[in-house]
């Protein structure tokens, strides 16, 4: 799955245990009702967030994870997490005028006869 949007927050890396580390970011989707989605990158994927900045448009490839946990009182709870495994900057839209576009001029094309005179070889004096 993929999420596209703008990086809203970048959090520092956390060393959760001696062998487990994670880094989180918040991405804001760009739709009618924007969503602020927390995505976590774990272990060696933490470094992927070093390549992006707050405010940058990105596409994040994710996996949804769910787990079950039984509380000490016996109540079962469920948790979801979103794990990022790839992040790519979105390409900015190409400019519409690249400098090679033809120049516009306000006058009529030079290869057409003036509108008030009949075309050469025309015997018809109708204006249309």
C-alpha positions in Angstrom: 0.0 0.0 0.0 1.0 3.6 -0.4 0.3 6.9 1.2 1.0 10.2 -0.5 1.1 13.6 1.2 3.3 16.2 2.8 5.7 15.5 5.7 4.2 17.3 8.8 6.5 16.0 11.5 9.8 14.1 11.8 10.6 12.7 15.2 14.0 11.6 16.5 15.0 8.0 16.5 14.1 6.0 19.7 16.1 3.1 21.0 13.2 1.1 22.4 15.3 -1.9 23.6 18.9 -2.9 23.2 18.0 -4.5 19.9 15.0 -2.5 18.7 14.8 1.0 17.4 12.2 3.1 15.6 11.6 6.5 14.1 8.3 8.1 13.3 6.9 10.7 11.0 3.5 12.3 10.4 2.3 12.6 6.8 -0.7 14.8 6.0 -2.7 13.5 3.0 -3.9 16.1 0.4 -7.6 15.4 -0.1 -10.9 17.0 0.8 -10.5 16.0 4.4 -6.8 15.7 5.1 -5.6 13.0 7.5 -2.6 13.2 9.7 -1.1 9.7 9.7 1.6 8.5 12.0 4.0 6.1 10.2 6.8 4.3 11.9 10.0 3.1 10.4 11.8 0.4 12.3 15.4 -1.0 12.5 17.4 -0.3 9.4 14.5 1.6 7.8 15.0 4.5 10.3 17.7 5.9 8.0 15.1 6.5 5.2 13.7 9.5 7.1 17.1 11.2 6.9 16.4 11.9 3.2 13.3 14.0 3.7 12.3 17.3 5.2 9.3 18.8 6.9 7.0 20.2 4.2 8.2 17.9 1.4 5.7 16.0 -0.7 6.4 12.2 -0.5 5.0 8.8 -1.3 5.5 6.2 1.5 5.1 2.5 0.9 3.6 0.9 4.0 2.5 -2.3 5.6 -0.4 -2.4 8.0 0.2 -4.4 11.1 -2.2 -5.6 13.7 -1.7 -7.5 17.0 -3.7 -8.8 19.8 -2.8 -8.2 23.5 -4.4 -9.7 26.6 -4.3 -7.3 29.6 -3.5 -8.7 33.0 -7.3 -8.6 33.8 -7.9 -10.9 30.9 -9.4 -8.3 28.6 -8.3 -8.7 25.0 -7.3 -5.6 23.1 -6.2 -5.0 19.5 -3.6 -2.5 18.2 -2.8 -1.4 14.7 0.4 0.1 13.4 1.6 1.5 10.1 5.1 0.5 9.1 6.9 2.4 6.4 9.5 0.5 4.3 10.2 2.9 1.4 9.9 6.7 1.0 10.1 8.6 -2.3 10.0 12.3 -2.9 7.2 13.3 -5.3 8.3 15.0 -8.5 7.2 18.6 -8.9 5.0 19.3 -11.9 6.9 20.1 -15.0 6.6 23.8 -16.0 4.2 24.4 -18.8 6.5 26.8 -20.7 9.9 25.2 -21.2 11.4 28.0 -23.3 11.0 25.9 -26.5 7.4 26.8 -26.8 6.4 29.0 -29.8 6.1 32.6 -29.0 2.5 34.0 -29.2 1.8 37.3 -31.0 -1.4 39.2 -31.0 -1.7 39.7 -34.8 -3.1 37.3 -37.4 -0.8 34.7 -39.0 1.3 36.3 -41.7 0.4 33.6 -44.3 -3.3 34.5 -44.4 -4.8 37.2 -46.5 -6.4 40.1 -44.6 -10.0 39.5 -43.6 -11.4 42.4 -45.6 -10.1 41.3 -48.9 -11.1 38.2 -50.9 -8.6 35.4 -51.3 -6.6 35.2 -54.5 -8.4 33.5 -57.4 -11.8 33.9 -55.7 -14.7 35.1 -57.8 -17.0 35.0 -54.8 -17.5 38.3 -53.0 -19.4 36.7 -50.1 -17.7 37.3 -46.7 -18.2 33.7 -45.6 
